[in-house]
């Protein structure tokens, strides 16, 4: 149990460092650093996964699937680099702006519901997208559509009077 919690402490410390000690950057400087970092992180994550996928259907044992997921583990280098990019961008969001009030806060309040719901949505979206796209496009489309659908449903459930906030 401690393994699943302790690995995320490094990200808490990274967030603390960005909040307290990192120099303030302009939007231009932030984008100049964050975009290449995010692209590099996504390339490491996606490449590490995509180039190891065998032909479908896979007849290899279950342990192979677990090994495939090592590129998307929270402690992998690609995830760490993409997280740094995300922290840089999040740091620039103004907490009293319209973007925060209309997008960030509702998604944040519904994030646990989105997390719980995304696996149900993911399978249906994957089955709908897979026949129409190649593997890379299927992965990207499934991730994007699943996130949007799960988030919209979760935000709507959060707005149910009296019980919505307890569900999400």
GILIN-V458823 format. One record per pair of residues at least 24 apart in sequence whose ideal C-beta (glycine too) atoms are under 8 Angstrom apart, sorted by the first residue. I is the first residue (numbers start at 0). J is the second residue. If there is no record, write none. Layout:
I,J ; I,J
This chain:
6,73 ; 6,74 ; 7,73 ; 9,74 ; 10,73 ; 10,82 ; 13,82 ; 13,83 ; 13,86 ; 14,86 ; 17,86 ; 17,87 ; 17,90 ; 18,90 ; 21,90 ; 24,87 ; 24,91 ; 26,91 ; 29,87 ; 29,88 ; 29,90 ; 29,91 ; 32,84 ; 32,87 ; 33,83 ; 33,84 ; 33,85 ; 33,87 ; 33,88 ; 34,84 ; 36,80 ; 36,81 ; 36,83 ; 36,84 ; 36,87 ; 37,80 ; 37,81 ; 37,84 ; 37,85 ; 39,77 ; 39,80 ; 40,77 ; 40,78 ; 40,79 ; 40,80 ; 40,81 ; 40,82 ; 40,83 ; 40,84 ; 41,77 ; 41,81 ; 42,77 ; 43,70 ; 43,75 ; 43,76 ; 43,77 ; 43,80 ; 44,70 ; 44,71 ; 44,75 ; 44,77 ; 44,78 ; 44,81 ; 45,70 ; 45,135 ; 45,138 ; 46,70 ; 47,71 ; 47,75 ; 47,77 ; 49,134 ; 49,135 ; 49,138 ; 52,134 ; 105,154 ; 105,157 ; 106,150 ; 106,154 ; 108,154 ; 108,157 ; 108,164 ; 108,167 ; 109,150 ; 109,153 ; 109,154 ; 109,156 ; 109,157 ; 109,167 ; 110,153 ; 111,167 ; 112,149 ; 112,152 ; 112,153 ; 112,156 ; 112,157 ; 112,166 ; 112,167 ; 113,146 ; 113,149 ; 113,150 ; 113,153 ; 116,149 ; 116,152 ; 116,153 ; 117,145 ; 117,146 ; 117,149 ; 119,149 ; 120,145 ; 120,148 ; 120,149 ; 120,152 ; 121,145 ; 121,149 ; 124,148
